[in-house]
């Protein structure tokens, strides 16, 4: 795919992420956005990331700023370091997409770039190469502070828990082992890979889920955890060998932290609307979640505000309390907090994680995607469904009467049966996503699968 830029960053085929293109975007970012006179640079484990990071670091120095090489590190660890230092950051990662693609994520000193920052960067592309004195360079290990963030707040809260860590090529694979050990758990490293594996925590196929169940039994695990490639999305498999959806982890985390205002996209499970405080729905994407959080905090600085996406990336907007210490705000997508907090909550309640989940309102979600679908094709198809009730009735003929249509982001249709189907093109890959919600897990999965089969027939 041709390189594409948005608030999730720059992404494209490695062959098209040329040195000239990478340097141009970094130069535009430095020129148009706050940076605190320094840029922290991290990278994931893709084969192409080291070279791209070298270009980024050199361009930062060429621009006269301090270049801080944080090496291979999780995106939230990089953001934590740069935000605490009042500096900007660039993460070299393609997140969950295949290794033949890569990208850049940009952070201003206050956190993730906004839509306004995005437009400013685009407007500054093509600027002249800097000619002033070069900036300084240093290396920094940001992992230790990230580990201490959680061990300091939660202490030995997971004492004796046997935790499998699916390592694959997650950039957090070693830090997860340290964090679990620091929390008193017994971590077990599983399936470490020297080849990059693009794990999409929102779209795990049945074969992968069966593999997880086998590991649970083989290693006698209480829980299995992991992340996506750059570690801003969590993955948790509970004691019943069920993959826990990210928005369920988000709801449990919000409850454990005592959140009063929850900001989450329209695609998230509606169980959070029942007894979890004030819920503000947004478009899909962390910039929209952050904007809603900032608006809530502007109205009440003492508000206990959190945000999360359906993929599980969790944002903390207030100073929360753990059993052993305070947990400062971190307004960027994080994978560790939505792994740790539900496990701690289950321990405190004296039950398994599966029982804690089963006590939630009976709403279940499933999500998957069709790959290789051009975004414009997807948009044209959705525009037709959105604008024509008859076309919707034909496409969703087996779902019964629709009772609500939400076009906050894509097309989300609620039916009289209580089922919900949400269709949306991916914002950063040639994919078409489907989110389904129903009163049972089996029904949600069946809805998602059947709808994707229909979409495949329509779009391919």
Buried (B, 14 or more C-beta within 10 A) or exposed (E): BEBBBBBBBBBBBBEEBBEEBBBBBBBBBBBBBEBBEBBBBBBBBBEBBEBBBBBBBBBBBBBBBBBBBBBBBBBBBBBBBBBEBEBBBBBBBBBBBBBBBBBBBBBBBBBBBBEEBBEBBEEBBEEEEBEEEBBEEEEBEBBEBBBBBBBBBBBEBBEEBBBBBBBBBBBBBBBBBBBBBBBBBBBBBBBEBEEBBBBBBBBBEEEBBEBBBEBBEEBEBBBBBBBBBBBBBBBBBBBBBBBBBBBBBBBBBBBBBEBBBBBBBBBBBBBBBEEBBEBBBBBBBBBBBBBBBBEBBEEEEEBBBBBBBBBBBBBBBBEBEBEBBEBEBBBBBBBBBBBBBBBBBBBEEEBBBBBBBEEBBEBBBBBBBBEEBEBEBBBEBBEEBBEEEEEBEEBBEEBEEBEEEBEBBBBBBBBEBEBBBBBBBBBBBBBBBBBBBBBEBEBBBBBBBBBBEBBEEBBE
